[in-house]
Amino acid sequence: MKARFVTADPGYYSLLKTFADKNKEHQTDAEQLLWYYLSNNNWGLRFRRQYIIGTYIADFVCLKSNTIIEIDGGYHSQECQQAKDLIRTTNLEQMGFKVIRFTNERVFSDLSAVLDEIFNFVVKHLDIK
């Protein structure tokens, strides 16, 4: 049987899988809106949501380009959370991923620009062999 965790830390997989499943059931409105567009596969790219990477759960990921998309709620503006986000981003980048972040507010107020920025970011980092 093929392992179900390719990018996940196997020691934490079961616990993180439970959290990821709950996150899928209780998406924020911004995540739900963005997922509607990312999951339609209009760009010919596959995105996954609440995807386990190491000991983290990424909001969205495109594995073909190793791109992680994070949608940040209001608490991400707090200084202590920004420090945690920086550590998280650094760790994910050390694993070979690129991280792009958007606030909930930006997703709602400027969705078209957010989608353009995501597309350009993903295309720039595509792993074409």
N, C-alpha and C positions, 0 to 999 in steps of 0.2 A: 504494500500500500504506500502510495506517495505521501510524503509529509505534507501536512496542511499549513505548515508555517515555513515559508521560504525566507521571509525577511524578519520574522519574529524571533525573539529570544525564546527558545523552547522551554526554559524554566518558568517563564511567565505567561506562556501562550494561553493556557486555560483561563487564568484570571483575566487577562487582557481581552480575550475573546468574549467573555461575559460582559465586560464594560463596553466593548465595541458594539455588541448586539443591542445593549440598552441605549447607546448613543444613536444607533440607527432608528430605533423606535421613537426616540424623543429628540429629533433634530431641532435646532433652532430654526426660526423662520428664514433667516438668511441662508443657512445651510440647505434647507429644503428648496429654496428658490434657485440657488446655484446648482444644486444637484439636478434639478429639472433640465437645465441646459447642458450640463456636462454629461449626463447619462443618455441624452439623445444621440450622442456619437456623430454629431454633424461634422466634426473635423476628421473623422476616421481614426480617432484615438480612443482608447479605452481608459476610463477613469474608474477608480474604486473609491468607496467612501468608508470612513472609519476603519482604515487599514492599519494593521499592526506592523510596526517597523522597530526592531530592537525591543525596547521596553516602552515605546511610545505608541499612541494611536493617532495617526494622521487623519485630519478631516477628509481630505481627498488626495489621491496620488495617481499619477500617470507613470507606470513602471517603465514604459518604453523610453521616457525621457528622464526618469528618476526625479520627477518634479513633485513636490508636495505643496498643496494649497491649504493654507490655514485661514479660517475665518474667526476673527477675534471679536468677542463680546466686550462690553464695557469694562469688565474687571481687568482686561489686558492693558488698560491705561495706568493701572496702579504700578508704582515703582517696583515693588517686590515681585509682581507677576512679570514685568518686563525683564527683570533679571533672570527669572526662570525660563522665560521664552528665549532669551539669548543663549542660555546654556543648552536648551533643547535644540535650537537651530544649529548651534555649533556641533553638537553631537550628531545630528542627522546629516549635516554636511560632511563630517568625518566618515560617515558611512557611505558617502557618494551621492547623496541626494541634494537637490537644490530646493530651497524653501521660498515661497512667495506668500505674503500675508495681506489680507484685506480686513477692514473692520466691517461689522454688520451694517453700519450706517452707509458705508461706501457701496456695498452690494445693493442696498435698496435705492440709493440716490443716483448711482452712476453705473448701473448694471452693464450697459453696453460697453463702456470703457473698461470695466473689470474683465469682461469676457475677452475683449481685444487684447488686454494686457496678458491674460492667462494664455491665450493662443500664441501670442508672440514669444512669451517666455518658454512655453513648452516646445515650440518649433525650434527655437534657438538651442535647446538642450537635447534634441532628439538624438538617440543613439542609433545612427544609421550605419550599418556594416555592409 
